[in-house]
Amino acid sequence: MNKGFLIILTLFFGLSSAQKNAYYQQYANYKMDIDVDAKNFTYNGNQTLNYTNNSPDELKVVYFHLYWNAFKPGSMMDQRVASQGKNGDSRLQNNGISTLASIPKNEEGAQNIHWIKQNGKDLKFEIQETVMKVYLNTPLKANSKTTFTMEWDAVIPMQIRRAGRNNREGIDMTVTQWYPKIAEYDYDGWATFDYIGREFHAPFSDFEVNIKIDKDYVIGAGGTLENPSEVKGYDAKATIKTDRKDKATWKWTAKNMLDFAWAADRDYTVESFVILDGPKVNFVYQKSEKTIYWEQAKPYVTKFFQIMNATYGRYVYPSYSFIQGGDGGMEYGMATMMLGEAKTLDGLVGLMVHEGGHSWNQQMMAYNESVRPWMDEGFTSYYDDYIMYQLFPPQTPQPNPFTTSIDRYRNFVKRGIEEPAGWLGDHHDNGTAYSFATYYKGEMFLIQLGYIMGEQNLALVMKEFYNEWHLKHPTDRDFMHIAQKISGMDLKWFHHYWINTTKTIDYGIKDVKYGENSTTITLENKGTVPMPIDFSILTKDKQVVNFQIPLNMTHTWKTKDIYGDFQTMPYWPWTQKEYTLTIPYNKSQISALGIDFSKRLADINLEDNLVEVK
């Protein structure tokens, strides 16, 4: 064999192998024994963590997250809030003053590590705020396992953000991001972002958690309760089993989840119901006149899971718990912590739908939210609007389920403070700008893709993305690969414009000339994001006639859409500012003509998009 050819062949197969082997997942198995001092809002923890290194790399250090170390004066979270002032998260500041700065000493969050061992041998570690770096005595080789054991104690912090004691609705303990959690390690390295206030990332893990607490408490958690007959709240015939200190032990398990979260209160009521072809749902809340809408929410939650299962992919876990337990709403494995004293039924259901929708994004798809928060929050917001439109149809008919969100985005852009969606979650300078970059631009990303490729194709993309990538930590590159494969379109340009820039869409009708048997329209691109254009006319006899003007960069044109049949016109090059089309209708035949009758296009100026013919 020719030596040069042999070298080329070796390089080719080497690269192919490297590409195939780049994907891997680490695995963690936690066993925890927790002893809670409810009176003093503290607990002692003992943890055994079996960790599998499925990567091709030898690991000489590992990292753990210690999130509660953020909840104290002078922490990085406190400093960040103080530097942002009134532009910071409204839940972390009051009139521009960080609320963390005034946490009393005895209510500061703390996770105090007593020791950590690897296979029974002590390890050196250092605490860097909310990150613990652990130096391994024995490097963990590729495709091998090790066992970490550790002991720690913790102080449940004053309720500031997500976790804490005695929140504003009177829940005793909301215990989230509460244990030393090993960081995710993947092709990009260790995910060791400090906890500044945004979201979380972790490897898929199995959990066995035993929580010992005063017998009068009821616990709501994301997992399966293995001994409901021995604790309060879940079994009407339960005989509470206690130790000599009058404490009951709650035994929870969960498989293939990112985290385990729980809340405890003496006044919780637990109501459970099973959804046909869906999970068992637990409502864990303080039943009172302030929470009357929880009972009415049950059929809506049932419908939510059924729609999600049918439309986007099956919920893979056996149960889901809606727990009254935190500020606003925050999603965790098989559970959400949420405010419970809603003013309206649709307000409560909307919160449940949004947080429940995170089970598909934050949990099953499990994006790295520190890096790509727009994928989790934005895709969940898309599900949210889509489902709420069906559960609570608008009193005034709307052209699509997303009109309110598009209008909010359009109005926000005019404020001039937009920041790119591609920024790291904790590194946005303005809290409102973060919300729009993450929730709204992420949602608009899918809405605009539906407009570009057709809603039927988008539905296929979402299902295929779930089927191929759930429980695997995909990125936006994985999503775009599927979107381009199914649509046949080149969509890299759109991803770049929409996620990495703050450029905007702005098309308008520049001129209309009526002829004897036809009408000639000149369109203008006044914006900085090129798009294909759906153009329509409303005839005098109330018929809608649609024309599609493709954008040359997609190279393949949309062939169908749920908003009506259309005739495809010659493409519009993205470098060309104006475009002229002639349609076979004269003035007497037309009532109106305009851009995007479906109202999906996120055009920032609608004033020149429609012409009424008089």
Buried (B, 14 or more C-beta within 10 A) or exposed (E): EEEEEEEEEEEEEEEEEEEEEEEBBBBBBBBBBBBBBBEEBBBBBBBBBBBBBBBEBEBEBBBBBBBBBBBBBEBBBBBBBBEBEEBBBEBBBEEEBBBBBEBEEEBBBBBBBEEBBBEEEEBEBEBEBBBBBBEBEEEBEEEBBBEBBBBBBBBBBBBBBBBBBBBEBBBBBBBBBBBBBBBBBBEEEBBBBBBBBBBBBBBBBBBBBBBBBBBBBBBBBBBBBEBBEBBBBBBEEBEEEBEEEEBBBBBBBBBBBBBBBBBBBEBBBBBEEEBEEBBBBBBBBBBEEBBEBBEEBBEBBBBBBBBBBEBBBBBBBEBBBBBBBBBEBBBBBBBBBBBBBBEEBBEBBBBBBBBBBBBBBBBBBBBBBBBBBBBBBBBBBBBBBBBBBEBBEEEEEEEBBBBEBBEBBBEBBEEEBBBBBBBBBBEBEBBBBBBBBBBBBBBBBBBBBBBBBBBBBBBBBBBBBBEEBBBBBBBBEBBBBBBBEBBBBBBEBBBEBBBEBBBBBBBBBBEBEBEEEEBEBBBBBBBEBBBBBBBBBBBEEEEBBBBBBBBBBBEEBBBEBEBEEBEBBEBBEBEEEEBEBEBEBEBEBBBBBBBBBBBBBBBBBBEBBBBEBE
